Amino acid sequence: MEELKAILEKFAESGWDLISIPAQQWLNGNADKDALTKAIKQADKECGSCGCELDPLYKRALELI
């Protein structure tokens, strides 16, 4: 659970609304698993191979949710 929290903190700090908003909501205790999963899948689709530090975290977060 700590690993997922660390990943979601990175997403929340990213400034990219697509993943930062649902990640921050999850961290605030307003967990919506479906919304978070959907957002991470969309982020992976749009940016999952751009070479940024978040690329491998999308797939890992989906494994941990």
C-alpha distances in whole Angstrom, upper triangle without the diagonal:
4,5,5,6,9,10,11,12,14,15,16,18,20,23,23,23,22,18,18,19,17,14,15,16,12,11,15,14,16,13,16,14,17,18,15,16,19,19,17,19,22,21,21,24,26,24,22,25,27,25,23,20,18,20,17,14,15,15,12,10,12,11,8,9
4,5,5,6,9,10,10,13,14,15,16,18,21,22,23,22,18,18,19,17,14,15,16,13,11,15,14,17,15,18,17,20,20,17,18,21,20,18,21,23,21,21,25,26,24,22,25,26,24,22,18,17,19,17,14,16,16,13,11,14,14,10,12
4,5,5,6,9,10,11,13,14,16,17,20,20,21,20,17,17,19,17,13,15,17,14,13,16,16,18,16,18,16,19,19,16,16,19,18,16,18,21,19,18,22,23,21,19,21,22,21,19,15,14,16,13,10,12,13,9,9,12,11,8,10
4,5,5,6,9,10,10,12,14,15,18,18,19,17,14,14,16,13,10,12,14,11,10,14,14,15,13,14,13,15,16,12,12,16,15,12,15,18,16,16,20,21,19,18,20,22,21,18,15,13,15,13,9,11,11,8,6,9,9,6,7
4,5,5,6,9,10,10,12,14,17,17,18,17,14,13,14,13,9,10,12,9,7,11,11,13,12,14,14,17,16,13,14,17,16,14,17,19,18,18,22,22,21,19,22,23,22,19,16,14,17,15,12,13,14,12,9,12,13,10,10
4,5,5,6,9,10,11,13,16,17,18,18,14,13,15,14,11,12,14,12,10,13,15,17,15,17,16,19,18,15,16,19,17,15,18,20,17,18,21,22,19,18,21,21,19,17,13,12,15,13,10,12,14,11,10,13,14,11,13
4,5,5,6,9,10,11,14,14,15,15,11,11,14,12,9,11,14,11,11,14,15,17,15,16,15,17,16,12,13,16,14,11,14,16,14,14,17,18,16,15,17,18,17,14,11,9,11,10,7,9,11,9,7,10,12,10,11
4,5,5,6,9,10,12,12,13,12,9,8,10,9,5,7,10,8,7,11,12,13,12,13,12,15,13,10,12,14,12,10,14,15,13,14,17,18,16,16,19,19,18,16,13,10,13,13,9,10,12,11,8,11,13,11,11
4,5,5,6,9,11,12,13,14,10,8,11,11,7,7,11,10,8,11,13,14,14,16,16,18,16,13,15,17,15,13,17,18,15,17,20,20,18,18,20,20,19,16,13,11,15,15,11,13,15,14,11,15,16,14,14
4,5,5,6,10,11,12,13,10,8,12,12,9,10,13,13,11,14,16,17,16,18,17,19,17,14,15,17,14,12,16,16,13,14,18,17,15,15,17,17,16,12,10,8,12,12,9,11,14,13,11,14,16,15,15
4,5,5,8,8,9,9,6,5,9,9,6,8,11,11,11,13,15,16,15,15,15,16,14,11,13,14,11,9,13,13,10,12,15,14,13,13,16,15,15,12,10,8,11,12,9,9,13,12,10,13,15,14,14
4,6,7,8,8,10,7,4,7,8,5,5,9,10,9,11,13,14,14,15,15,17,14,12,14,15,12,12,15,15,13,15,18,17,16,17,19,19,19,15,14,11,15,16,13,13,16,16,13,15,18,17,16
4,6,8,10,12,9,7,10,12,9,9,12,13,12,14,17,17,17,19,19,21,18,15,18,18,15,14,18,17,14,17,20,18,16,17,19,18,18,14,12,11,15,16,13,14,18,17,15,18,21,19,19
4,5,8,10,8,6,10,12,10,11,14,15,14,16,19,19,19,19,19,20,17,15,17,17,13,13,16,15,12,14,16,15,13,14,16,15,15,11,10,9,12,14,12,13,16,17,15,17,20,19,19
4,6,9,8,6,9,12,11,11,14,16,15,17,19,19,19,19,20,21,18,16,18,18,14,14,17,16,13,16,18,15,14,16,18,16,17,14,14,12,15,18,16,15,19,20,18,20,23,22,21
4,6,6,6,8,10,11,11,14,15,16,17,20,19,19,18,19,18,15,14,15,15,11,11,14,12,9,13,14,12,11,13,16,14,16,13,13,11,13,16,14,13,17,18,16,18,21,21,20
4,5,5,5,8,9,10,12,14,15,16,18,16,16,16,17,16,13,12,14,13,10,11,14,12,10,14,15,13,13,16,19,17,19,16,17,14,16,19,16,15,18,19,17,18,22,21,19
4,6,7,7,9,11,12,13,15,17,18,16,16,14,15,14,10,10,11,10,6,8,10,8,7,11,12,10,11,13,16,16,18,16,16,13,14,17,15,12,16,17,15,15,19,19,17
4,6,6,6,8,10,11,12,14,16,14,13,13,13,13,10,8,10,9,6,6,10,9,7,10,12,11,11,12,16,16,17,14,14,11,12,14,12,10,13,14,12,13,16,16,14
4,6,5,6,9,10,10,12,14,14,13,13,14,15,12,10,13,13,9,10,13,13,10,13,16,15,14,15,18,18,19,15,15,12,14,16,13,12,16,16,13,15,18,17,16
4,5,5,6,9,10,10,13,11,11,11,13,14,10,9,12,12,9,11,14,13,12,16,17,17,17,18,21,21,22,19,18,15,18,19,16,15,18,19,15,16,20,19,16
4,5,5,6,9,10,11,9,8,8,9,10,7,5,9,10,7,9,12,12,12,14,16,16,17,17,21,21,22,20,19,15,17,18,15,13,16,16,13,13,17,16,13
4,5,5,6,9,10,10,9,9,10,12,9,7,10,11,9,9,13,13,12,14,17,17,16,17,20,20,21,18,16,13,15,16,13,12,15,14,11,12,15,13,12
4,5,5,6,9,9,9,11,12,14,12,10,13,15,12,13,16,17,15,18,20,20,19,20,23,23,23,20,18,16,18,19,16,15,18,17,14,16,19,16,15
4,5,5,6,5,6,8,10,12,10,9,13,14,12,13,17,17,16,19,21,21,21,22,25,25,26,23,22,18,21,21,18,17,19,19,15,16,19,17,14
4,5,5,5,4,7,8,11,10,8,11,13,12,12,16,17,16,18,21,21,21,21,25,25,25,23,21,18,20,20,16,15,17,16,12,14,16,13,11
4,5,7,7,10,12,15,13,11,14,16,15,15,18,19,18,20,23,23,22,22,25,26,26,22,20,17,20,20,16,16,18,17,13,15,17,14,13
4,6,8,11,13,16,14,13,16,18,17,17,21,22,21,23,25,25,25,25,29,29,29,25,23,21,24,24,20,20,22,21,17,19,21,18,16
4,5,9,11,14,14,12,16,18,17,18,21,22,22,23,26,27,26,26,30,30,30,27,25,22,25,24,21,20,22,20,17,18,20,17,14
4,6,9,12,11,11,14,15,15,16,19,20,20,22,24,25,25,25,29,30,30,27,26,23,25,25,21,20,22,21,17,18,20,17,14
4,6,9,9,8,11,13,13,14,16,18,18,20,22,23,23,23,27,28,28,26,24,21,22,22,19,17,19,18,14,14,16,14,11
4,6,5,6,9,10,11,12,14,16,16,18,20,21,22,22,26,27,28,26,24,21,22,22,19,17,18,18,14,13,16,14,11
4,6,5,6,8,10,10,12,14,15,16,18,20,21,20,24,25,26,24,23,19,20,19,16,14,15,15,11,10,12,11,8
4,5,5,6,9,10,11,12,14,15,16,18,20,19,23,25,26,25,24,20,20,20,18,15,15,16,13,11,14,13,10
4,6,5,6,9,10,11,12,14,15,16,18,18,22,23,25,23,22,18,19,20,17,14,16,17,13,12,15,15,12
4,5,5,6,9,10,10,12,14,15,16,16,20,21,22,20,19,15,16,16,13,11,13,13,10,9,13,12,9
4,5,5,6,9,10,11,12,14,15,14,18,20,21,20,19,15,15,15,13,10,10,12,9,7,10,11,8
4,6,5,6,9,10,11,12,14,14,18,19,21,20,20,16,16,16,15,11,12,14,12,10,13,14,12
4,5,5,6,9,10,10,12,12,16,17,19,17,17,13,14,15,13,10,12,14,11,10,14,15,13
4,5,5,6,9,10,10,10,13,15,16,15,14,11,10,11,9,6,8,10,8,7,11,12,11
4,5,5,6,9,10,9,13,15,16,16,16,12,11,12,11,7,8,11,10,8,11,13,12
4,5,5,6,8,9,12,14,16,16,16,13,12,14,13,9,11,14,13,12,15,17,15
4,5,5,6,7,10,11,13,12,13,9,9,11,10,7,10,13,12,11,15,16,15
4,6,5,4,8,10,11,11,12,9,7,9,9,6,7,11,11,10,13,15,15
4,6,6,8,10,13,14,15,12,10,12,13,10,11,14,14,13,16,18,18
4,6,8,9,12,12,14,12,10,13,14,11,13,16,16,15,19,20,20
4,6,5,8,8,11,9,7,10,11,9,12,15,15,15,18,19,20
4,6,8,8,10,8,5,7,9,7,9,12,12,13,15,17,18
4,6,8,10,9,6,9,11,10,11,14,15,16,18,20,21
4,6,9,9,7,10,13,12,14,16,17,18,20,22,23
4,7,8,6,9,11,12,14,15,17,18,20,22,23
4,5,6,9,10,11,13,15,15,17,19,20,21
4,6,7,8,10,12,12,13,16,17,18,19
4,6,5,7,10,10,10,13,15,15,16
4,5,6,8,9,11,12,14,15,17
4,6,6,7,9,10,11,13,15
4,6,5,6,8,10,10,12
4,6,5,6,9,10,11
4,5,5,6,9,10
4,5,5,6,9
4,5,5,6
4,5,5
4,6
4
